[in-house]
Each structure stands twice: as structure tokens, then as C-alpha cells.
Amino acid sequence: MKMKADSLKISKVFMSGGDIHYLLPYFQREYAWEKENWQTLLNDVIGLYEAYSEDKEPEHFMGSLVVIEDGTRNGVIPAFKLVDGQQRLVTISLMFCALGHLIRESHSALYNRIRRLLINDQESGIVYFKIVPTKKYGDQQAYFAILEGKPIPENVTSKIPECYNFFLKEIGNRLRSGSIDPERLFLVLANSLQVVFINLDRGERPYEIFESLNAKNKPLTQADLVRNYIAMKLPESRQEEIFGNHWAPIENLLQDKRPVGGSRLGELTAFLRHYLTMRSGILVNERHVYERFRDRMEKEAQNTEEFIREIITLKKFSVYYDRLLRPENEPNDKIRNKLRRLSILEVSTAYPFLMMVYESYEERKISLEEFSEALDILENYMVRRYLVGEPTNYLNKAFTTLWREINPAQFTQTLKRALTTKNYPSDSMIRRELPHMRLYGKGGQAREKLILVLETINRFLDITVGGYTVLSGKPTVEHIMPQTLSPIWKEHLGAEWEQIYNEYLDTIGNLTLVTQEWNTELSNAPFQEKRQRLANHGLKLNSQYFSNQNLDKWDEQAIQKRAEFLIEKILDFWPELGTPTITPNAIGNRPVSLTILGETFLVKTWRDVAYQTALVISQLFEDFETVIASQMPAYFDKYPFRYACKQLPNGWYLLLNLSAASIKSFCQNLVSLAGLTAEDWQVVEE
């Protein structure tokens, strides 16, 4: 590597008011420094300020700026590609800018000196600015607007305005208090801050240097590595065209700083992962996205034109992915509404499949009606699994190869058939499991799913009159038996009030929809008052059921009866897609007793079975964490789970938000782990 290194003051980096032009290569990351970084720099500057005097000019090295000469602009202005150091250089320039704007009226001469450091004042267009950030997240738009004193465009999500406002506030406070002098602060910034200015030979490959340098700093994301790889593979003559017209739109559409669903993955990385999964039929590990992308391109793109066609294809699928993430961007009303419903159900695991469906629709291989029906079928599958607590981790595997099981000539029929083979809950399973499922979860997304189900039931009940009623305000979930039981409610429930409360509080039979205002007013009012108000409520979900004059008590039997009523409506709206394939762990009946190590316990639900099994086994081991909990971390935790769980006497929480089949499998594994035999654990069913 040929290079020339010099120690330069920041003023020299900006040519001491002379003309210079720094631009960032296409593979560079967006501006990413956070408040912690800004505060550290500010603390360093204040420390230098306090030590600064006419006789003593302290020095502070900030690291390196790595550049490659890039000819000249307008024939005379030296231009450089900034390979490394953009975070430092952009931040310092924003600090200068904040100081300049604060003293513009009071120190006009100083303001002009600062201005000449940041702009080439005799030039126009992009060369007017000495630093040209990337276009990612609106970095460039924001930076230019700040330097020109213009409003920040609304579509910008860059951190640059936040950085500028930080320095505007911090420096402004110190100027107003008189603790710093603007002239002296300028000298500290211009002369005390120094960098090692590394000028590389023009023959060097900047993306390789960038990757090498950044490997020692903040780790590159999978999307960073993919971007860098694209720069490496494209000839220099095509980079501006391909990055500007195809890759940049992908990054603007799918921003990696926004996570997808509850995952840790940013949108761009998640898209690349799902795209590769879609292409290969194999679920790509999130840590290996770059490697799988590189492998695919090496295999499929034998020359530059094929490589470019693959990037163009990526751009096409990024539009579909954006619509899956943000249904409001889908132009068709019918599809948009169905995608909104699916987004509530958290179907990101189905994105590889849905992107293929989107492509088939856009290329008119399937009709609008088939696309719409496919979304209904997928909703059916997801809702039914949600209602019985089927674990979501299975879905990654289920959707990875789903497209290969579809016959385009019989699109919806084969889709239904395929999904019924993928742990699809039957009607009988829903009737058995749903009355006891705790649907009112702690997380907001869990409640959104519940609201979707209840709103759909209301719409179904109302549809016969040519329309349906919706709430005037945002719907909230109302517990008929309240979350906080008053003495009146305990008396109403009877001697077994605690058992009824624990078993049915968050189940579908005890839940309905009202507005927040109604929710507050109803609160823990006595049942007769609640029944009367709900009977006169605008939603059919409430008025139709609670107008029954014979409904004078809200106890276990009443909650179960309403659950049965709602379940039949659910099965009418989301009917069986076909005969579900029976899984090895399928369970057909409700448990009545559990015998473990010769002791028999009466049980009512499979959750009782799970808890009692875990309770007995927890008492067998003093070192429960090492022997049991650490071996089954998906089921035991020291802290409450997001969904239904119950604490054991030893302090560990047991996850109970499981289907009957999952509970039976869990118990069998737990018994085996504890060293017991199949004969030591027996369940009698109805």
C-alpha cells in the first residue's frame, strides 16, 4: 500500500479557508455517531479550551483521515474520496457550523471565517460544499440544509440534524453563561484538534481499505459487507450508475437502522436474508447473509452484466418487501387492507414466500383475486395458530420451502393443501384449547392481534345488515371480570373466585372491545352494571350477547359459554382450509388426572399438567438451574415471560402459552431430562 501521511490541524484539512472538496465513496456507511460520541468530543474540546492560551496551544489527535485523490473539480479545486474518517470530519464541521450560527450577528467577521472553512464560496452546485456526505437516510440533504440555514426536509431520518442540534444547545448554553469565548473556541477547534492525514495512491482499491480499517472499529453489518462487495465487483465506470440508480433506492427504501418486527435485524439485512432464503429454499443464518450473498453472486453472475441484472432484480424485490413492511405503500386498496391485517399478525417469517407471490402477481402469473385469496389463506393459518398458542419458531421452516409446494395452475388450492400439512390447528383443537388460552399478553403486539380477532368477529356479526359498526375511538380490550377484583366481584364469583380469576381473566370468553373512555368508566363496576351498558353498546360483539336477560351471573360457566359462542364465530370466519395432517403429538381430549412418581393429581387443562409436572420435578433437584432450567431455556426463566407463565416455588417461571401438543412434548422431554421413565408420568384423558 503506497501512501503519504502527515499530521494536520483541522484548519489545514479544510484548507484554511481555501478550496477543497471531500466526497464519500458509494460503499461508505451513513453518518452513525451517537450522543455519547458527540459528548466525548465536546468534553475533549472543553478540556483543550481550558488549557489554551496565547503561549500554549495544546494538541489533541483525533485519529486518521484516509483519502484517495480524485482529480479536481472545475479544473482547480482538489478533490478527495474520504475512505475513512467521515464520522469525525462531519461531526467537527457541524460543531463549526453550530458555533457560526450562534455568533452570526454578534461576531460577523468570525462567522465569515467559519463559513470559508466549510464552503467553497465561489463555486455552485455540489462543489460549493467542502464535504459531501452519503445520500443514505438523507445525510446529504440534511447536511446541505444545515450549512445553508434551510429547514430539514421532512423525509430525512439522518442523525446529522440531531448532532447539529446537540452542539447548538451545548455551545449556546456556554456562550450565554459567558463560560467560553467564541474566538478562543474557534482557535481550539481549528488549531488544537489534529488528525493524521493519509493520502493513498490512486491505484489502491478503496473498498478493501475501508473494510480493513473498519474491522478494527465498529463492526460492519451484513448489509455493509454486501454493499462493499458490490463496489468491489463493479467496474469503476459503472459504480455511479448502479449505486445511484439501483442500490441507493434500495437503501433509501429499506433502512438498516429500523428493525423488522421484534428481531434485531435492520430492514436491509432482513430483506437480503429473506431474498436469499427465497432464492435458495434454505433459511439463511442472520450472521451469514454476506457470505450467502457472495456465494450466490459468484455462482449466478458470470460477468458484469449478469451481476448488474441481479442488483436490478434486488431492487424490484425491495419494493415488494417495503410493501410488506409498510402496507400503506401498496397501491391496490384490497391488497393494502389485507397486508395491514397480516402485519398485525407478525408474518415476517412468511416474507420469502410472500415476495414470490408478489412477483407472480406483478408479472400477471396469478390474478388479483388469487393474490387476495392467498392473503386470506395465510391470515387463516396465522390466526388459528395464534389462537391455540402454537410456537412461532416453527414458521421459519414452514415458509422456507412453501413456494416449491405450490402449483401455479392451481394456486390457491395447492396453497391450502400445503398449509394444512404444517401444524395447522383443526376445529376440534381450537374448541379444546382456545377457552383456556391467555390472549391478553403483556406486549402491545399481542393485544393488537387480540383486537384484530375481536373486531373481525364484530364485523362478521354485523355483516347481515349490509355493513358493520366500528368504534369512534381507538379500541381497547375490556375485561368483563376485571383485572382488579373488588369485594363485590369476589362475592359475585363465589368461593372459588381466585381459581376462576387465575384461570379465565385473560381468556377470550372474558374479553371484549370498547373505547378507552368506556374502559375507564366500566373498570371494575359490578357485573349487572357492565351487562346493562354492554347490552346498549354500539358493537354487535357486545349488544347481541349481553342483551340476553337471562345472563344474570358472570362465573366460570358463563365465561366458558361466551367463549364457545365466540369460537363458533371464529370457525365460521376462518374455516378449516382442509383436513389438517395429524402430528405425532396431537392430543384429542382434555386431561382429567396426572400421575407422576406414583402420586395422582386432578387436573382440568394441559396447562395444569405442565405446571404440576414442573412443580414435582423442581422439588427433586436442589440445583434446578444446572440440571433442568439451563437445559430448557425456552420454557424456564428467572423473569416472567412476555406471554402466559406461572412462577414455581423455587422462583423460576414456567412458560404456559403453549398448545396441548407442545405441552405434552415439553412434559415428556422434562421427564426424560429428570431421569424418569415413561411409566413414571401418566395422563388420563376424557
N, C-alpha and C positions, 0 to 999 in steps of 0.2 A: 504494500500500500504506500503510494507516494503522497506525501502531504507536507504542508508548511504550517507550523504552529507558532502563534505569537500571543503574548499577554496584552490584552487591550482593555482600556477603560470603556465603559458603556458609551460615553460620548463618542469615542472613536468608532465603535461598532455602528453608530448612527451617522458616521462621517462628520461629526462635529458641526452639523448643520448643512453639510454638502449633500449632494445627491447620491443615493444608493437604493437598491431595490432587492428585497428578500421575498422569495415566494416559496411555498411549501410544495413538495412533490405530491403527486396524486395518491401515493400509498400512505402518506402521513395520517396519523390519528387526529381526531378533533382536539380542541382545547379541553383539557381534563383536570387542571389543577382545582383543588378544593379550598375551602376557607382555612383549613389547617395549614396549607402551603402558603396562602397569602399572609396569614398571621405570622408565620415563621419569617418570611421575607421582611414584613413590616418591622418585626422585633429586631432583625439584623440591621435594618436601616436606622431605626431609632438609636440603637447602640452605637453605630458609626457617627450619627449626628451628635451624640453627647460627647464623643471623643474628638470630634472635628474642631480644628482651629486653623488660623492663618499659618501657623508654624508647623502644624501637624495634620497631615492628610492620611487618615487610616485607610487600609486596603482590605477588601473582602472579596475573595474569589468565589464566584458562583458556579463554577464548573465550566463546561466547554460548550462552544457553538461549533457545530460541524457543518461546513458548507462546501458546495461544489460550484465553481464558476459557471455561469450560464450566459456568457456573452454580455452584450449591452442592450439597453433599451433606448430607443430614439437616438441611437448612434453614439451616445456619450455616457449614459448612466450605467455604471457597473451593476450587473445582476448576479444574484447567487441563489442556488437552491439550498434551502435550510434543511439539512438532513436530520440534524439533532439539535435540540435546544429551543424549540418553538415555545415550550411552556414558559421558560424563563424570559425569553425575549418579549413575547406578547404581554406577559404579566408586568414587566418593567415599563413597557410602553404605555400600558393602562395606568400605571402609577404616575408617570409623567403627565398623561392626559388629564387625570383627576386633579393633579396639582394645578395644571394650566387653567382648567375651567374654574377652579376655585379663586384664582387670583387675577382673572382676566381683566376685571375692572380696576382693581387696586394696583396692579403691577403689570402694566401693558407691555413694557419692554421685556420683562421676564417671560410673559406669555408668548411673545413672538419668538424668543429663543427656544422655548419648549416646542413651539409649533414647527420650527425649522428642523428640529431633531426627528420629528415624526412624519413629515410630508416632504415631497419634492415640489415645492410651491410653484415652480414654473411649468410643471407638467400637467397633463389631464388624463382622464381615464384611470385605468388601474395603476399606471406608473406613478400617479400622483401620491400613492401611499408607499411608504418605505417597507412596510410589512404587509404581505397578502396572506392571511390565514386560509385554511381549507374552507370549502363550502359546506362541510358536514354540520348538520344541526343549525345552520345559519351563522356559523362563526364569522364568515367573511362579511355578511350583511350587517351583523351586529357591530363588528369592529369598525367598519367604514362609517356606520351611522354615528357611533360614539365620537369618532375623530371629527366628524363634520357637525356635531351638535344637533343631530336629527333624531326623531323618535325611533325606537327599536321596532322593526316590523313585527306584527302580531304572530306570525308563523314561526318565529325564531325560538329554539329551545336551547340555545348555546349557553355555556357558563360564563361567557365573556361579559355580558351585562352585569351579572352578579359580582364578578371580580371588580369591575369598574365601580359599582355602587359601594362595595366594601371599602375601597380606597378613598372614594369620595367622602364617605362618612367618617372614617378614621382620621384622615388628614384634615378634613374640615373641622372636626372637634378640636384637634390640636392647634389649628390656626386660630380658631375663635377664642380658645383659652389663653393664647399667647405663649404656649409651651414650645412652639417651633417657629422659626423664621423661614419664609418661603425661599428666599435667596440662598440661604445656607442649606436647606433641604435639597434644592436643585443641585448644588455643588456636590453634595454627598452622593446623590443618585448618579450624576454624570461622571464623577471622578473616582469615588471610593469603591463603587461596585465595578468589579473587573471579571473578565472571562478569558479562558484560553480559546483563541480563535483559530480553528483548524480548517485550513483550506486544502481540500483534497484535489488530486489530479482529475481532470475531466474524463479520463478513461475509466475511473472507478465505477462500480455498479452500486448506486446509492441505496437500493433496497436491501442489498446484502449487508451493507454497513449499518443501516437503520436497524435491521433485525439483530445484528451482533451487539450494537450499543444498547438497545432496549432490553436485551436478555438480562442485562445486569441491573436494570431499573425496574419499573413497574412491568410485570409480565404482560406480554402481548396476548390479547384474547384470540380465540379461534378465528373470529372474523378479521382481526388484524393480520393474522398469518395468511388467510385466504387472499386478502387484498394485496399483501406483499407478494404472494406467489403470482397473482395475475400480472402485477407490474414486472416481475421477473420474466414471465413468459412472453409478454407483448413486446414487439419491437418499439424502439423509442418513437418512431414515426407514427405509430398508431395509438400511443397511450392517451394523448389528449382527446382524440375522437372517442375511444372506447370508454375511458373513465368518465368523460364528460357526458356522453350521450346514453350510456348504459349502466355502468357501475354506480356512478353518483346518484342517479334516480333511485336505485335500489336502496342505497344507504339513507337517502332522504326519506324514503317511504318506511323503511324498517330500521328504526334507530336502536342500536345495541344497548343504549343506556336505559331503555324501557324493557322491563322483564315481561315474559309471556306467562300469563296465568300466575300460578303460585310457584313457578320454577325460578331458579336462579339465572336462567339463560336470558340474554338480551334477545330482542326481536330478530336481529340479523343472524346471530348464531343459531337461534332456534329454527329460523327459516332454512338455513343451509343444512342443518341436521335433518329436518323433515324432508327437504328436497332430495337429499342423498338416500334417505330411507325409502322414499317413494320410488326412486330410480333402481335401487338395488334389491328391495324387498327384504332388507336386513336392517334391524334397528341399529342406528349408529350411536356409539357411545359419545356422550357430550364432550368428552375430553379428546376425542379423536376426529373431530369434524374436519379439521385442516388436512390431516393425513388421508382421510377417505376422499376428500375433495381432490387432493393432489393425485391420488391413485386413479380416480375416475377420469380426470382430465388427461393423464398420461396414457390411459388406455383408449379413450374415446376420441381425443383430439390429436390427430396425427400431424396436423400442420396448423399454421396461424389462422387460416380462415375457419377451420373446424373449431378451433379454440374460441374464436370470436363468436361463432354461431352459438356455442354453449353459453357464453355470457349473455347473449341476446335472449336465449331461452330462459335463463335465470331471471332476467328482467320481467319476462312475461309471467312467470310463476310468482314473482314477488308481488305483482298486482293482485293475483288471486289470494295470496297469503294475507295481504293488507286487508282485503275484504272480509276474510275470516276473522281477523283480529278486530276490525272496525266495520261492522256490517253497514253502518251509515254510508260507506263509500260504494256499496253495491247499487247500481242504477235501477234495477228492477224491483218494484215495490214488494212483490210477492216473495221473491228470494230474500230480499233485505229483511223482511219481518221474520222469516224462518231462521235466518242466520242469527238474528238477535236472540231468539229463543234458545238456540243451540249455544250461544256464547255464555248464557246464564248457566248452562249445564256443564260448562268447562270441558269442551270436547277437543282440547289441543292435541290429545293423543290420536285423534282421527284426522288431523290436518294432512298427513301424507295421502290418505285416501281421498279426502275432500278436494285436494288440489287436482288430482286426476279427474274427479267428477267435474270440476270447474273447467278443465281443459276440454273435456268431451262436450260439455255444454257450449263453450265458446266456439268450438270447431264444428258445432251442429251435428255431432255424432249421437247426442241424445237431445230430446226436446226439452222445452221449458217445463212441460208437465212432468216429464220423467225426473228432471233435476229437482223440481219441487217435491215430488213424491219421495225421492231418495232422502231429502232432508227430513221429511215426516217420519220415514222409516228409522232413520238414525236417532231422531228425537225419541221415538217409541222405545228403542233399545236402551238409550241412556236413562230415560225416566224410570223405566221398570227396574233397571239395575240399581239406580239411586234409591228407590223406594224400599228395596229389601236389603240395602247396605252391602251390596257386592263390592269388593275391593277394586279400586281403580287401577292398581298396578298391573292387573291382567290386561288392560286395554291396549297398552303399548304393543304387546304381542298380537292381540286380536286384529288390530288395524294395519299392522305392518304388511301383511300379505293379502289383505281383504280384496284389493283390486284384482288380483290374479284369480280370484274365485268367481268373478262376475263375468257373465256372458252379455256383451253389449246388445245382442239381438233380443235378449230377454232381461233387460237391465234390472228393473225393479223386482221381478220375480226371483231372479238369482241372488239379488242383494238380501231379500227377506230370508231366503233359504240359507244363505251363508251365515247371517247373524244368529239364526236360531241354533246354530251349532257352536256358538261362542258364549257359553254360560248365560244363556238367555232365560230370564225368570218366567216360569209358567204362571197361569192364572192361579192355580192352587197354591203355588209358593207365595204369591203376593197376598192372597187371602190369609195365609197362615202367618207370614212374617210381619206384614205391614202394621197390624194393630198394635204391635209392641215396639216398633222402631221409633227411636227418639230422633225426630226430624228437625227439631228446633235446635240447631247446633250453635256453637259459640261464635263461629265466624260469620261475617256478613254474607259471603257467597253461599253458605249453606242455607241461610234464610231466604236469599233470592231464589234459590231452587224451590224451596217450600212455597214461596209466594207464587211462583210460576205455576206450580201444580194446583194450588187452591184457586187462582184466577182462572185457570183453564176449566176446572170443574164448574165454576160460576158461569162461565161463558156457555158451557155445554147445557147447563140447566136452563139458561135464558134463551137459547137459540130458537126454541119453538115459537117465540113471539116475534120473530123477524129481526132480532137484534139482541144486544145484551148490555146490562148496566155496568159501568165502571165507576170506581171511586173518584170523587172530585179531588182528593189529595193523594199523596203517596201512600200506598197500602202498607200496613204494618200487621204483624201477627199478634192476634189476641188469644190469650189462654183463657178458656172458659172457666175451668178450675184454675184460679190464679196462681202465679208463681210464689206469692206470699200469702199463706193461709191465715185468715183472721179466725178468732174463736168461733164465729158464726159458721164459717166454712168447715171447720173441723167437726163441729156438731152436725152439720149437714151431711158430711161424708160418713159419719158414724165411727164406730170403734176402730175400724181398720183404716182410718184416714191416712195414716203415714204410709202404709203399704200402697194404697191407691195413688197417693201423691207421687211416690217414688216410681211407680210402675207406669203411670199414664200421663204425667204432667206434659211432657213434650211430644206426645204421640198424636197422630193425625186426628183421632176422634175428639181430642180436646182442643184443637186449634182451628181458628178461623181468621178472616181478614176484616179489618176496619181501618179507618184513618187514624193518624196519631192522636187527633183530638178525641175521637171515640175511645181509643185505647186508654188514654188518661182518665176519661170520665168513668169508664167501666171498671178499670183497675181491679180491686178485689171486692167489688159490690156483691151482695148476696145473689144466689142463682136466679131467684124469681125476678129480680130487677133486671139482671142481664138477659134472661129469656125474653122478657117483655120488650126490651129495647131491640134485641136482635130480630125479634119477630117483625118489627116495623122498619128494619134496616133496608137500604136500597138494593143490596146484593141478594140475588136469589139464593146464593150459598147460605145466607143467614135466614132470610124471611121464610123460605119454603120449609126449612126444617124446624125452626124454633116457633113457628106459628101453631104447632101441634099442641093443643090444650091439654093433652094427656101427659105431656112432658113436664112433670112437676118435681123431678129429682135428678140431680146430676151426680151419679155414683159410678161404680165400676161397670155395671150393666149398661147404663145409659151411654157411657163413653164408648164401650165396645159396639153398641148398636149403631151409633153415629159413624164409627169407623167402618162398619160393614156397609152402611149406606154410601159413604164416600168412595169406598173401594170399588163398589159396583159401577159407579160413575167413571172412575179411573179406568176400569177394564173396558168400559164402553168407548171411551175416548181414545185410549191406547190399547186396542185389542191385540191378542196374540198374533204375531206375524206368521206363525205356523206352529207345528208341534215341536216344542223345544227338545233338543237332544238331552237325554238323561245323563248327568255327570256321575262319576263314581261315588261322590259324596252326597248325592241327592238324598233328601230326607222327606218322608211323606207324611209324618204325623207329629203331633205335639207331644213332648215328653211329659211323663207323669211322675217318674221317680228315677233317682240316680243312686247306684250302689258303687261305693269306692272303698276298697280295702275292707270289705265286709260290712260297712256301715251304710244304711239306706237313708236317703233324704228325699222328701217330697218336693217336686219342682213343678212350675207352671209353664216356663218358657225355656228356650235353649240358652238364653242369657243366664237364667238361674243355673243351668247345667255348667256353663263356662265359669261362673263365679264360684260355685261350690267346689268344682274340681280344682280351681286355682287356690282356693282357700285351704283345702285339705293338703295339697302338695306344698303350699308355702309353710305349713306347720311341720313338715318333715325335714326341712333343711334350715339350719341356723345361718349358713352362708347362702341365702337365697339368691343374692345378686350374682355371685360367681357361677353357681350351679344351674340356675334357671333363667333369671332375668337377662343376663348378658347373652344367653343363647337364643333368646326370643325377643329381641328389642322392638319388634313391630307390635308386640302385644303388652309389654310391661314397660313402665316408665316411672321415674321418680316424681314427675309432674303430670297434672291432668292432661289428657289428650284433648284435641280440638273437638272430637266427637264423643258420643256417649261412652262413659267409662265409670269404674267404681273402685274405691280405694280398699285394699286389703288391710287387715290389722297390722301388718308389718310395714305399712307406709307406701308400698308400691301400688301404682294404679294399673288396673287391667282394662284394656280396650274391649268394649262390648258392642261397638257399632259394626256387627258382623252378621252375615246371613247364617241360617241354620246349618247349611253345608259347611261354611267356613268355621263355625264354632265346633262342629263335630271333628273336622280335620285338626283344628287347634288343640282340642282336648286329647285326641289320640296322640298327637306329637308330644304334648306336655306329659302325658302319662308315660310314654316311651322314654322321654328325657329323664324322668324321675326314676327310671329303672323298674317301673311296674309292668305287669303283663296285661294282655287284653282281658283276661279273666278278672283282673283287679278293678276294672272300670266297666260298668254295665249301665245302659239306659233302657228303661221300659217306656215304650211309646203307646199312645192311644190306639 
